[in-house]
Amino acid sequence: MLSRIAFLLVFAACCALAASPAWKHQYAKVNGVRLHYVTEGKGPLIIFLHGFPEFWYEWKDQLPEFAKDHRAVAPDMRGYDLSGKPAGVDQYQMKDLVEDVRALAEHLGYKKFILVGHDWGGAVAWSFAIAHPEYLEKLVIVNCPHPSILARELAGNPAQQKASQYMLMFRSPQAEQLLSANNYAGLVDAVLGDGLKTGVFTEADKQAYIQAWSQPGALTGGLNYYRAANLGPPAPDAPAAPPADANSMLVKVPTLVIWGEKDTALLTGNLDGMDKFVPNLTVKRIPDGSHWVIHEKPELVNGYIREFIR
């Protein structure tokens, strides 16, 4: 009986992943890594970058919407789900993540596109926009601070330092064991917990996430982003970081930032002073949205993006 239940849950997860017949699962060998991506639609390119601990499926409510008039592409970033998982922590540096995006766009035949990112995907999107503004028509960020703002908050805001303690655990050697315990119960609770209670997520969604986390090396791949960046609150005796040079961190493309204000990991102080680094900035605050606002309010998020790129 238990084996039959397990089979049905896996079958449900597979059905969830194949929910849209228009989705095409494809692979590209770029920048020394094999990237899996899902694509739908035709037209100008729009790329969606997921965060931790998600995967391409984070964008299941955006792909059909923007495929109406774009080629919508959501990759598994390196280290995640069905994409390649380099072994060394040093292969998850930001320069490599940025080059993955650039090389993927060129593999798809585009030198101009719209880039959307959430969480770590947002961090990569910010860095891409700083390094390669010539590739971007517009930039959309969901609940991810500009890198200079986050550095400021981690260095000097006690509330953000407290909220970011989890980053230190993610960098620890024990992280994989802690996060995978009891069939990834901690990750399920963090990402899907409230959503499972309110109907934002289904049991099939839950099994799809567990299936992605269970891919060999996938959990380590995602955690290596934190390890490579040495991201987290500074040690008490660490020297103060020099203030960021606004010119070197300037985002020169039109940018939309969508922010769920109930985010308990990345606080709203990360919005303060962002216009110093992003002259052409639009901010949409969602007071009752959390860090997972993409899932909680997909129609509202889609509407904001649609209005911005129009």
C-alpha contacts under 8 A as a table, 3 or more apart, distances in Angstrom:
res1	aa1	res2	aa2	distance
1	M	4	R	5.13
1	M	5	I	6.35
2	L	5	I	5.08
2	L	6	A	6.18
3	S	6	A	5.02
3	S	7	F	6.14
4	R	7	F	5.04
4	R	8	L	6.24
5	I	8	L	5.09
5	I	9	L	6.25
6	A	9	L	5.17
6	A	10	V	6.30
7	F	10	V	5.24
7	F	11	F	6.02
8	L	11	F	4.92
8	L	12	A	6.04
9	L	12	A	5.02
9	L	13	A	6.26
9	L	204	A	7.04
9	L	207	Q	6.52
10	V	13	A	5.01
10	V	14	C	6.25
10	V	207	Q	6.59
10	V	208	A	7.91
10	V	211	Q	7.92
11	F	14	C	5.11
11	F	15	C	6.20
12	A	15	C	4.98
12	A	16	A	6.18
12	A	204	A	5.13
12	A	207	Q	7.39
13	A	16	A	5.04
13	A	17	L	6.32
13	A	204	A	4.78
13	A	205	D	6.46
13	A	206	K	7.64
13	A	207	Q	5.02
13	A	208	A	4.53
13	A	211	Q	7.62
14	C	17	L	5.12
14	C	18	A	6.29
14	C	208	A	6.98
15	C	18	A	5.10
15	C	19	A	5.92
15	C	204	A	7.73
16	A	19	A	5.02
16	A	204	A	5.90
16	A	205	D	6.46
16	A	208	A	6.94
17	L	20	S	7.97
17	L	57	Y	7.38
17	L	208	A	6.83
18	A	21	P	6.67
18	A	23	W	7.43
20	S	23	W	5.56
20	S	64	P	7.96
21	P	24	K	7.96
22	A	40	E	5.90
22	A	41	G	7.70
23	W	38	V	6.17
23	W	39	T	5.73
23	W	40	E	5.18
24	K	38	V	5.42
24	K	39	T	5.26
24	K	40	E	6.40
25	H	36	H	7.13
25	H	37	Y	5.90
25	H	38	V	4.65
25	H	39	T	6.70
26	Q	36	H	5.84
26	Q	37	Y	5.49
26	Q	38	V	6.24
26	Q	39	T	7.63
27	Y	34	R	6.60
27	Y	35	L	5.49
27	Y	36	H	4.47
27	Y	37	Y	6.08
28	A	34	R	5.63
28	A	35	L	5.27
28	A	36	H	6.63
28	A	37	Y	7.93
28	A	104	L	7.14
28	A	107	H	7.32
29	K	32	G	6.63
29	K	33	V	5.64
29	K	34	R	4.33
29	K	35	L	6.26
30	V	33	V	5.55
30	V	34	R	6.32
30	V	35	L	7.22
30	V	100	D	6.52
30	V	103	A	5.79
30	V	104	L	6.35
30	V	107	H	7.60
31	N	96	D	7.78
31	N	99	E	6.78
31	N	100	D	5.85
31	N	103	A	6.53
33	V	78	R	7.20
33	V	83	S	7.76
33	V	84	G	5.61
33	V	85	K	7.81
33	V	86	P	7.64
34	R	78	R	7.90
34	R	83	S	5.77
34	R	84	G	5.03
35	L	75	P	6.83
35	L	76	D	6.50
35	L	77	M	6.80
35	L	78	R	6.57
35	L	82	L	7.50
35	L	83	S	4.50
35	L	84	G	6.14
36	H	75	P	5.77
36	H	76	D	5.57
36	H	77	M	7.87
36	H	82	L	5.77
36	H	83	S	4.88
37	Y	56	W	7.14
37	Y	73	V	6.68
37	Y	74	A	5.53
37	Y	75	P	3.80
37	Y	76	D	5.82
38	V	56	W	7.18
38	V	73	V	5.67
38	V	74	A	5.29
38	V	75	P	6.12
39	T	63	L	7.77
39	T	71	R	6.91
39	T	72	A	5.60
39	T	73	V	4.42
39	T	74	A	6.51
40	E	63	L	6.63
40	E	64	P	7.12
40	E	67	A	5.54
40	E	71	R	5.89
40	E	72	A	5.35
40	E	73	V	6.67
41	G	64	P	7.97
41	G	66	F	7.86
41	G	67	A	4.18
41	G	68	K	6.30
41	G	69	D	6.96
41	G	70	H	5.82
41	G	71	R	4.57
41	G	72	A	6.13
42	K	45	L	7.99
42	K	67	A	6.67
42	K	68	K	7.83
42	K	69	D	6.57
42	K	70	H	5.16
42	K	71	R	4.25
42	K	72	A	7.66
43	G	69	D	6.02
43	G	70	H	4.35
43	G	71	R	5.07
44	P	69	D	7.56
44	P	70	H	4.89
44	P	71	R	5.77
44	P	113	F	6.69
45	L	70	H	5.75
45	L	71	R	4.79
45	L	72	A	6.16
45	L	73	V	7.49
45	L	110	Y	7.14
45	L	112	K	7.52
45	L	113	F	4.99
45	L	114	I	6.40
46	I	66	F	7.95
46	I	70	H	6.53
46	I	71	R	6.16
46	I	72	A	5.05
46	I	73	V	6.29
46	I	113	F	5.70
46	I	114	I	4.63
46	I	115	L	5.85
46	I	116	V	7.41
47	I	72	A	6.08
47	I	73	V	4.87
47	I	74	A	5.88
47	I	75	P	7.91
47	I	113	F	7.46
47	I	114	I	6.36
47	I	115	L	5.06
47	I	116	V	6.07
48	F	59	W	7.10
48	F	72	A	7.62
48	F	73	V	6.20
48	F	74	A	4.83
48	F	75	P	7.19
48	F	115	L	6.28
48	F	116	V	4.77
48	F	117	G	5.75
48	F	121	G	7.92
49	L	56	W	7.47
49	L	74	A	6.30
49	L	75	P	6.70
49	L	76	D	7.88
49	L	77	M	7.33
49	L	115	L	7.81
49	L	116	V	6.15
49	L	117	G	4.57
49	L	118	H	6.49
49	L	121	G	4.47
49	L	122	G	6.99
49	L	125	A	7.59
50	H	54	E	6.14
50	H	55	F	5.72
50	H	56	W	6.15
50	H	58	E	6.31
50	H	59	W	7.54
50	H	74	A	7.80
50	H	75	P	7.93
50	H	76	D	7.52
50	H	77	M	7.51
50	H	117	G	6.17
50	H	118	H	5.62
50	H	119	D	7.06
50	H	120	W	6.88
50	H	121	G	4.80
50	H	122	G	7.74
51	G	54	E	5.55
51	G	55	F	7.13
51	G	117	G	7.59
51	G	118	H	5.45
51	G	119	D	4.55
51	G	120	W	4.38
51	G	121	G	4.81
51	G	122	G	7.31
52	F	55	F	7.71
52	F	119	D	6.75
52	F	120	W	6.13
52	F	222	G	6.38
53	P	187	L	7.60
53	P	191	V	7.96
53	P	219	L	7.98
53	P	222	G	6.69
54	E	57	Y	7.33
54	E	58	E	6.11
54	E	209	Y	7.33
55	F	58	E	5.86
55	F	75	P	7.74
55	F	76	D	5.43
55	F	77	M	7.45
55	F	80	Y	6.49
55	F	81	D	6.49
55	F	212	A	7.35
56	W	59	W	6.15
56	W	60	K	7.77
56	W	74	A	5.24
56	W	75	P	5.44
56	W	76	D	5.06
57	Y	60	K	5.25
57	Y	74	A	7.93
58	E	61	D	7.88
58	E	294	I	8.00
58	E	295	H	7.73
59	W	62	Q	5.12
59	W	63	L	6.08
59	W	74	A	6.97
60	K	63	L	5.65
60	K	64	P	7.36
61	D	64	P	6.53
61	D	65	E	7.05
61	D	295	H	7.85
61	D	298	P	6.35
62	Q	65	E	5.25
62	Q	66	F	6.13
62	Q	298	P	7.49
62	Q	302	N	6.66
63	L	66	F	5.56
63	L	67	A	5.80
63	L	72	A	5.71
63	L	73	V	7.32
63	L	74	A	7.73
64	P	67	A	5.14
64	P	68	K	6.77
65	E	68	K	5.87
65	E	302	N	7.55
66	F	69	D	6.08
66	F	70	H	5.75
66	F	71	R	7.59
66	F	72	A	6.14
67	A	70	H	4.83
67	A	71	R	5.59
67	A	72	A	5.26
76	D	79	G	7.96
76	D	80	Y	5.68
76	D	81	D	6.34
76	D	82	L	6.70
76	D	83	S	5.74
77	M	80	Y	5.74
77	M	83	S	6.58
77	M	97	L	7.89
78	R	83	S	5.59
78	R	84	G	5.67
78	R	85	K	5.90
78	R	86	P	7.65
78	R	92	Y	7.93
78	R	97	L	7.54
78	R	221	G	7.28
79	G	83	S	6.24
79	G	84	G	5.83
79	G	85	K	4.07
79	G	86	P	6.70
79	G	217	G	7.29
79	G	218	A	5.64
79	G	219	L	7.88
79	G	220	T	7.44
79	G	221	G	3.88
79	G	222	G	5.79
80	Y	83	S	5.69
80	Y	84	G	7.38
80	Y	85	K	6.94
80	Y	212	A	7.60
80	Y	213	W	7.88
80	Y	218	A	4.87
80	Y	219	L	7.36
80	Y	221	G	6.05
80	Y	222	G	6.21
81	D	212	A	4.79
81	D	213	W	6.62
81	D	215	Q	5.83
81	D	218	A	5.69
82	L	212	A	7.71
82	L	215	Q	7.36
85	K	217	G	6.59
85	K	218	A	7.06
85	K	221	G	5.98
86	P	89	V	7.97
86	P	91	Q	6.41
86	P	221	G	7.58
87	A	91	Q	7.55
88	G	91	Q	5.51
88	G	92	Y	7.71
89	V	92	Y	5.72
89	V	93	Q	7.80
89	V	224	N	5.57
89	V	225	Y	7.83
89	V	227	R	6.78
89	V	228	A	5.61
90	D	93	Q	5.90
90	D	228	A	5.92
91	Q	96	D	6.79
91	Q	228	A	7.89
92	Y	96	D	6.34
92	Y	97	L	6.66
92	Y	224	N	6.33
92	Y	225	Y	5.65
92	Y	228	A	5.84
93	Q	96	D	5.52
93	Q	97	L	6.57
93	Q	225	Y	7.16
93	Q	228	A	5.56
93	Q	229	A	6.58
94	M	97	L	5.01
94	M	98	V	6.07
94	M	124	V	6.86
94	M	127	S	7.59
94	M	229	A	7.55
95	K	98	V	5.20
95	K	99	E	6.16
96	D	99	E	5.06
96	D	100	D	6.17
97	L	100	D	5.12
97	L	101	V	6.72
97	L	124	V	6.52
98	V	101	V	5.36
98	V	102	R	6.48
98	V	124	V	6.03
98	V	125	A	7.66
98	V	127	S	6.84
98	V	128	F	5.41
99	E	102	R	5.00
99	E	103	A	5.91
100	D	103	A	5.26
100	D	104	L	5.98
101	V	104	L	5.10
101	V	105	A	6.21
101	V	128	F	7.92
102	R	105	A	5.30
102	R	106	E	6.41
103	A	106	E	5.15
103	A	107	H	6.02
104	L	107	H	4.91
104	L	108	L	6.22
105	A	108	L	5.10
105	A	109	G	6.41
105	A	110	Y	5.40
105	A	111	K	6.75
105	A	113	F	7.93
106	E	109	G	4.84
106	E	110	Y	5.13
106	E	111	K	6.13
107	H	110	Y	7.53
110	Y	113	F	6.98
111	K	135	Y	5.60
112	K	134	E	7.47
112	K	135	Y	4.56
112	K	136	L	5.42
112	K	137	E	6.35
113	F	135	Y	6.36
113	F	136	L	5.15
113	F	137	E	5.59
113	F	138	K	7.43
114	I	136	L	5.73
114	I	137	E	5.42
114	I	138	K	5.05
114	I	139	L	6.00
114	I	140	V	7.83
115	L	125	A	6.64
115	L	136	L	6.99
115	L	138	K	6.63
115	L	139	L	5.10
115	L	140	V	6.19
116	V	121	G	7.90
116	V	122	G	7.14
116	V	125	A	6.90
116	V	139	L	6.05
116	V	140	V	4.55
116	V	141	I	5.84
116	V	142	V	7.83
117	G	120	W	7.54
117	G	121	G	4.46
117	G	122	G	3.85
117	G	123	A	7.43
117	G	124	V	7.47
117	G	125	A	5.73
117	G	140	V	6.43
117	G	141	I	5.14
117	G	142	V	6.22
118	H	121	G	4.85
118	H	122	G	4.31
118	H	123	A	7.65
118	H	141	I	5.97
118	H	142	V	4.67
118	H	143	N	6.07
118	H	144	C	6.24
119	D	122	G	4.98
119	D	123	A	6.46
119	D	142	V	6.90
119	D	143	N	5.98
119	D	144	C	4.99
120	W	123	A	4.85
120	W	124	V	6.31
120	W	144	C	7.37
121	G	124	V	5.14
121	G	125	A	6.09
122	G	125	A	4.82
122	G	126	W	6.06
122	G	141	I	5.48
122	G	142	V	6.64
122	G	143	N	7.57
122	G	144	C	5.45
122	G	145	P	7.91
123	A	126	W	5.19
123	A	127	S	6.31
123	A	144	C	6.39
123	A	145	P	7.40
123	A	146	H	7.26
123	A	147	P	6.96
124	V	127	S	5.15
124	V	128	F	5.99
125	A	128	F	4.96
125	A	129	A	6.13
125	A	139	L	7.53
125	A	141	I	7.49
126	W	129	A	5.21
126	W	130	I	6.35
126	W	141	I	7.83
126	W	146	H	6.42
126	W	147	P	7.38
126	W	251	V	7.62
127	S	130	I	5.10
127	S	131	A	6.12
127	S	147	P	7.84
128	F	131	A	5.12
128	F	132	H	5.61
128	F	133	P	7.45
129	A	132	H	5.29
129	A	133	P	4.94
129	A	136	L	7.00
129	A	139	L	7.38
129	A	251	V	6.00
129	A	252	K	7.43
129	A	253	V	7.17
130	I	133	P	6.16
130	I	248	S	7.98
130	I	249	M	6.13
130	I	250	L	6.15
130	I	251	V	5.20
130	I	252	K	7.28
132	H	135	Y	5.79
132	H	136	L	7.41
133	P	136	L	5.46
133	P	251	V	7.46
133	P	252	K	6.29
133	P	253	V	6.29
136	L	139	L	6.98
136	L	253	V	6.88
137	E	253	V	6.85
137	E	254	P	7.51
138	K	253	V	5.85
138	K	254	P	5.19
138	K	255	T	6.00
138	K	309	I	7.07
139	L	253	V	6.76
139	L	254	P	6.28
139	L	255	T	4.68
139	L	256	L	6.29
140	V	255	T	5.72
140	V	256	L	4.74
140	V	257	V	5.94
140	V	258	I	7.69
140	V	305	I	7.31
141	I	144	C	6.43
141	I	255	T	7.57
141	I	256	L	6.19
141	I	257	V	4.76
141	I	258	I	6.20
142	V	257	V	5.83
142	V	258	I	4.75
142	V	259	W	5.84
142	V	294	I	7.96
143	N	257	V	7.45
143	N	258	I	6.35
143	N	259	W	4.91
143	N	260	G	6.60
143	N	263	D	7.83
143	N	266	L	7.28
143	N	291	H	6.21
144	C	266	L	7.33
145	P	149	I	6.17
145	P	150	L	5.63
145	P	266	L	7.77
145	P	270	N	5.59
145	P	271	L	6.99
146	H	149	I	5.27
146	H	150	L	6.28
146	H	270	N	7.78
146	H	274	M	7.01
146	H	277	F	7.92
147	P	150	L	5.18
147	P	151	A	6.17
148	S	151	A	5.09
148	S	152	R	6.24
148	S	244	A	6.03
148	S	249	M	7.34
149	I	152	R	5.05
149	I	153	E	6.22
149	I	270	N	5.93
149	I	271	L	7.82
149	I	272	D	7.96
149	I	273	G	7.56
149	I	274	M	6.89
150	L	153	E	5.05
150	L	154	L	6.03
150	L	270	N	6.27
151	A	154	L	5.23
151	A	155	A	6.07
152	R	155	A	5.17
152	R	156	G	6.06
152	R	157	N	7.65
152	R	243	P	7.78
153	E	156	G	5.33
153	E	157	N	4.90
153	E	160	Q	6.12
153	E	161	Q	7.44
153	E	269	G	7.45
153	E	270	N	6.83
154	L	157	N	6.06
154	L	158	P	7.78
154	L	160	Q	6.03
154	L	161	Q	5.35
154	L	164	S	7.87
154	L	232	G	6.99
154	L	233	P	5.28
154	L	234	P	7.10
155	A	161	Q	7.63
155	A	233	P	6.83
155	A	234	P	6.52
155	A	240	A	7.13
155	A	241	A	7.33
156	G	161	Q	7.93
157	N	160	Q	5.41
157	N	161	Q	6.19
158	P	161	Q	4.91
158	P	162	K	6.11
159	A	162	K	5.20
159	A	163	A	6.21
160	Q	163	A	4.89
160	Q	164	S	6.01
160	Q	265	A	7.68
160	Q	266	L	7.00
160	Q	267	L	6.43
161	Q	164	S	5.16
161	Q	165	Q	6.56
161	Q	232	G	7.73
161	Q	233	P	5.22
162	K	165	Q	5.58
162	K	233	P	7.96
163	A	166	Y	7.40
163	A	264	T	6.65
163	A	265	A	5.22
163	A	266	L	7.18
163	A	267	L	7.89
164	S	167	M	5.62
164	S	168	L	7.75
164	S	232	G	6.16
164	S	233	P	6.44
164	S	265	A	6.16
164	S	266	L	7.67
165	Q	168	L	5.59
165	Q	169	M	7.15
165	Q	232	G	6.90
165	Q	233	P	6.78
166	Y	169	M	5.17
166	Y	170	F	6.29
167	M	170	F	4.95
167	M	171	R	6.34
167	M	226	Y	6.98
167	M	231	L	6.59
167	M	232	G	5.21
167	M	233	P	7.90
168	L	171	R	5.21
168	L	172	S	6.43
168	L	231	L	7.70
168	L	232	G	5.94
168	L	233	P	7.69
169	M	172	S	5.10
169	M	174	Q	7.60
169	M	175	A	6.05
170	F	175	A	5.21
170	F	223	L	6.03
170	F	226	Y	6.81
170	F	227	R	7.76
171	R	175	A	6.82
171	R	223	L	6.71
171	R	224	N	7.49
171	R	226	Y	5.96
171	R	227	R	5.06
171	R	230	N	7.58
172	S	175	A	5.50
173	P	176	E	7.30
174	Q	177	Q	5.52
174	Q	178	L	6.20
175	A	178	L	5.18
175	A	179	L	6.01
175	A	223	L	7.86
176	E	179	L	5.35
176	E	180	S	5.98
176	E	219	L	6.49
176	E	220	T	6.53
177	Q	180	S	5.41
177	Q	181	A	6.06
178	L	181	A	5.50
179	L	184	Y	5.73
179	L	185	A	7.46
179	L	186	G	5.85
179	L	187	L	6.34
180	S	183	N	5.81
180	S	184	Y	4.18
180	S	185	A	7.17
180	S	186	G	7.56
180	S	187	L	7.82
181	A	184	Y	5.36
181	A	185	A	6.51
181	A	186	G	7.53
182	N	185	A	5.41
183	N	210	I	7.61
184	Y	187	L	5.44
184	Y	188	V	6.13
184	Y	210	I	6.99
185	A	188	V	5.05
185	A	189	D	6.08
186	G	189	D	5.18
186	G	190	A	6.14
187	L	190	A	5.00
187	L	191	V	5.98
187	L	192	L	7.84
188	V	191	V	5.50
188	V	192	L	5.27
188	V	193	G	6.00
188	V	206	K	7.20
188	V	210	I	7.97
189	D	192	L	5.60
189	D	193	G	4.02
189	D	194	D	7.46
190	A	193	G	5.95
191	V	195	G	7.97
191	V	292	W	7.26
192	L	195	G	5.07
192	L	196	L	5.79
192	L	201	F	6.57
192	L	206	K	7.15
193	G	196	L	5.43
193	G	197	K	6.79
194	D	197	K	5.19
194	D	198	T	6.33
195	G	198	T	5.10
195	G	199	G	5.73
195	G	200	V	4.49
195	G	201	F	5.14
195	G	296	E	7.42
196	L	199	G	5.35
196	L	200	V	6.12
196	L	201	F	4.87
196	L	202	T	6.11
196	L	203	E	7.46
197	K	200	V	7.76
198	T	201	F	7.70
199	G	202	T	6.42
200	V	295	H	6.70
200	V	296	E	6.17
201	F	205	D	5.90
201	F	206	K	7.18
202	T	205	D	5.08
202	T	206	K	6.47
203	E	206	K	4.98
203	E	207	Q	6.34
204	A	207	Q	5.16
204	A	208	A	6.20
205	D	208	A	5.02
205	D	209	Y	6.37
206	K	209	Y	5.27
206	K	210	I	6.32
207	Q	210	I	5.03
207	Q	211	Q	5.98
208	A	211	Q	5.09
208	A	212	A	6.32
209	Y	212	A	5.09
209	Y	213	W	6.20
210	I	213	W	5.07
210	I	214	S	5.97
211	Q	214	S	5.10
211	Q	215	Q	6.66
212	A	215	Q	5.55
212	A	218	A	7.39
213	W	218	A	5.79
213	W	219	L	5.84
214	S	218	A	6.83
214	S	219	L	7.55
215	Q	218	A	5.38
215	Q	219	L	7.93
216	P	219	L	7.94
217	G	220	T	5.38
217	G	221	G	6.05
218	A	221	G	4.99
218	A	222	G	6.40
219	L	222	G	5.37
219	L	223	L	6.30
220	T	223	L	5.07
220	T	224	N	6.01
221	G	224	N	5.22
221	G	225	Y	7.22
222	G	225	Y	5.76
222	G	226	Y	7.82
223	L	226	Y	5.55
223	L	227	R	6.56
224	N	227	R	4.73
224	N	228	A	5.78
225	Y	228	A	5.37
225	Y	229	A	6.23
226	Y	229	A	5.29
226	Y	230	N	5.84
226	Y	231	L	5.35
227	R	230	N	4.97
227	R	231	L	6.85
228	A	231	L	7.90
234	P	238	A	6.13
235	A	238	A	5.17
244	A	249	M	7.61
245	D	248	S	5.58
245	D	249	M	6.49
246	A	249	M	5.20
246	A	250	L	5.83
246	A	276	K	6.95
246	A	277	F	5.75
247	N	250	L	5.17
247	N	277	F	7.63
249	M	277	F	6.46
250	L	277	F	4.85
250	L	278	V	6.16
251	V	277	F	6.17
251	V	278	V	5.08
251	V	279	P	7.42
252	K	278	V	6.86
252	K	279	P	7.27
252	K	280	N	7.42
253	V	280	N	6.84
254	P	280	N	4.98
254	P	281	L	6.26
255	T	278	V	7.32
255	T	280	N	6.21
255	T	281	L	5.05
255	T	282	T	6.20
256	L	281	L	6.05
256	L	282	T	4.75
256	L	283	V	5.85
256	L	284	K	7.56
256	L	305	I	7.71
256	L	308	F	7.06
257	V	281	L	7.54
257	V	282	T	6.20
257	V	283	V	4.78
257	V	284	K	6.20
258	I	283	V	5.98
258	I	284	K	4.80
258	I	285	R	5.95
258	I	286	I	7.41
258	I	301	V	7.55
259	W	283	V	7.64
259	W	284	K	6.31
259	W	285	R	4.91
259	W	286	I	5.90
259	W	289	G	7.61
259	W	291	H	7.83
259	W	293	V	7.88
260	G	263	D	5.92
260	G	285	R	6.15
260	G	286	I	4.76
260	G	287	P	6.09
260	G	288	D	6.67
260	G	289	G	4.05
260	G	290	S	4.68
260	G	291	H	5.86
260	G	292	W	7.67
260	G	293	V	5.78
261	E	267	L	7.39
261	E	268	T	6.23
261	E	285	R	6.58
261	E	286	I	5.93
261	E	287	P	4.94
261	E	288	D	6.56
261	E	289	G	5.91
261	E	290	S	6.14
261	E	291	H	7.89
262	K	267	L	7.95
262	K	287	P	6.70
262	K	288	D	6.23
262	K	289	G	5.64
262	K	290	S	4.40
262	K	291	H	6.95
263	D	266	L	5.75
263	D	267	L	6.08
263	D	268	T	7.82
263	D	289	G	7.36
263	D	290	S	4.41
263	D	291	H	4.46
263	D	292	W	7.95
264	T	267	L	6.19
264	T	290	S	7.48
264	T	291	H	7.27
265	A	291	H	7.49
266	L	270	N	7.11
266	L	291	H	7.71
267	L	270	N	6.05
268	T	271	L	5.60
268	T	272	D	7.58
269	G	272	D	5.40
270	N	273	G	7.99
270	N	274	M	7.63
271	L	274	M	5.64
273	G	276	K	5.64
273	G	277	F	7.76
274	M	277	F	5.59
274	M	278	V	6.16
275	D	278	V	4.67
275	D	279	P	5.39
275	D	280	N	7.65
275	D	281	L	6.39
276	K	279	P	6.50
278	V	281	L	5.67
284	K	304	Y	7.65
286	I	289	G	5.33
289	G	292	W	7.22
289	G	293	V	4.95
289	G	296	E	6.95
289	G	297	K	7.47
290	S	293	V	5.19
290	S	296	E	7.94
292	W	295	H	5.72
292	W	296	E	6.42
293	V	296	E	4.77
293	V	297	K	5.65
293	V	298	P	7.38
293	V	301	V	7.76
294	I	297	K	5.76
294	I	298	P	5.21
294	I	301	V	6.32
295	H	298	P	5.61
297	K	300	L	5.47
297	K	301	V	6.25
298	P	301	V	5.10
298	P	302	N	5.89
299	E	302	N	5.06
299	E	303	G	5.99
300	L	303	G	5.00
300	L	304	Y	6.26
301	V	304	Y	5.23
301	V	305	I	6.29
302	N	305	I	5.14
302	N	306	R	5.90
303	G	306	R	5.00
303	G	307	E	6.03
304	Y	307	E	5.22
304	Y	308	F	6.17
305	I	308	F	5.08
305	I	309	I	6.14
306	R	309	I	5.44
306	R	310	R	5.97
307	E	310	R	5.31
